[in-house]
Amino acid sequence: MRTCSPDEGDEDGNEGVDRDEVQDIGRVDAELRRADDPAGLLYGALIAASVLATASAHTEDFTHVAFATCFVLGVYWLAHVYIEAQSLQLAGDRRGFPRRLAHMAVRESSVIKGGLPATAVYVLVDALGASTKTAAAVAVYFSVAVLLYVGYLTARRAGRHGWASAADAAVGGAFGLLVILAKTLLH
C-alpha cells in the first residue's frame, strides 16, 4: 500500500494520509477481518433485498415473504458451496466430496450472514405493526445502507481514501438502488 504525505495524492484520486486516517484504516481493517468474506456479505445483502422486493410485490403474506427470502438465500448459499467445492477439486484438492462441501459451507457462510440483517429488519418492522410491503421496503432501504457501508469498508481496507472510497461505496449503493428500481417496476 502506497502512503502519501498529507500534501499529495495519487493517480486514483486518493488524498494524503494523516495519522488519524491510519488509525481509522486500522479500525476498518479490524472490522473487515471479522467479516470473513466482504464480497459474500454484499452478495447476501443484495440477494435478500432482491427477494424481499420481489416477493412483497406479489403478496401481503408476511410468512410467504419471509420464507421466500430465507429459501432463496439458502439456495444461493448452497450454489456457492457446491461451485466452490467443485473448484477445489479442479484445483487438485483430493479430499472427498463431503469434506470439501463441509469446508466450503463454513467458508461461504458470509452469503447467509449478509442476508440476515435485512431479513431481521423485515421481521422487526412487521412485528412493530407495519404492513408486509412497508416492512419489506424498510428492509430494502436498510440493505442499500449496508451495501454502501460494506463498499466503503472494503475500499478503505484496500487503501482507498477520500473520493475514491466514496465512489466505491456509491457503486455498492447503486446495486441497492437497482433493487428499488426493480421493486418499482414490479408494481
Buried (B, 14 or more C-beta within 10 A) or exposed (E): EEEBEEEEBBEEBBBBBEEEBEEBBEEBBEBBEEBBBBEBBBBBBBBBBBBBBBBBBEEEEBEBBBEBBBEBBBEBBBEBBBEBBBEBEEEEBEEEEEEBBBBBBEBBBBBBBBBBBBBEBBBBBBEEEBEBBBBBBBBBBBBBEBBBBBBBBBBBBBBBBBBBBBBBBBEBBEBBEBBBEBBEEEE
